[in-house]
Amino acid sequence: MARMVNRKEKGKDVRIRRATASDWEALVRLEATTFDTDRLSPRQMKTWLKRENCVFLVAVRDAEVLGYVLVLLHRGTRLSRVYSLAVHTNARGHGLGRRLLSRAEVLASQNGRLFMRLEVAVDNQPAVALYKSMGYVAFGTYQNYYEDHRPALRMQKRIRYPQKNLLSRRTPWFQQSLEFSCGPASLMMAMASLNRKYRRPKAVEELSIWRRANTVYMTTGLAGCHPVGLALAAEDRGYKTQVYINKRKPLFVDSVRSQYKKDVLALVDKQFKQEAKGKLAISYSEITQNLIADLLGENAAIIILISTYRLDGRKAPHWVVVTGIDDVCLYVHDPDPDEGRQTPLDCQNIPIARKDFAAMSAYGSEKLRTAVVIRPTDTG
């Protein structure tokens, strides 16, 4: 008489290991049989097998690939994201998905990631139940996420360190419409967080703010935005602002080589600061992380300048919105979902370790630190 084999026993002989190039053909076959839409192409699969900024694991039994999980490790942040998780139909029901994801969480944590995020179809109840049982919490939906236009549930789990003393403000996320408008988009997010009547305006508003705040020249391409210019744009719209700058000298002059451009940047800097007199306060001091926590506790919104080097390898100035801070991380909305990120979800409430943010928020060789603080209006 044949011995009954329970589900746990069936899964005992399955080994979890890192995926290698030799798994490519099996992974392509598994992808084709598992998903009807939103598949990883053979080319994408081969690319991810070569990448280092990911955790790519396979579940194997007798040299047969029964499942895999691919987790992205976002550069410069403490965020990881489940990009794809698949288990062969003949191997389901034995806990392989749970084992794969659990092991991926451990490896992502060992790589310094604090959070794991994922998206799952709202109507995929077995998967939703699995993630909830593993400690994932839903925090929103993403409409028309899949190729067949189904919505996705956004879920997140903290995989390292307990969350303590969190201060945060609810902030809508806006994607910048123009490649050079991170400052205006960040400012609009901050204003919207303070005033529920402020809805995402059209690109013309974004461009209007940029025209009000731009510095004429910048490192490359079109000009970025001066902190005082952004503060003046918010003042024009009825908000009260304060600027923190740790340097009294003209900003960004060291980012260009031409003396002519340096002179123009210095003139623009002088004009902004003259116009600010009597309108807003400029504090020539550091915007410290303790001060950021105090300001969030006072219901202020904060946009801050960072260097993108730790995010994309480029030393470009970039504006983001601070959405929260706790004992371990500082959280930001980034208005620019660049090619290094897969969805706008990855640009929202990005967890950045406080020690990493200390380096990221010092721009250029002179370590410029600057931020704009926006206060709530009476109608907010």
Order of alpha helices (4+ residues) and beta strands (2+ residues): alpha-beta-alpha-alpha-beta-beta-beta-alpha-beta-alpha-beta-beta-beta-alpha-alpha-alpha-beta-alpha-beta-alpha-beta-alpha-beta-beta-beta-alpha-beta
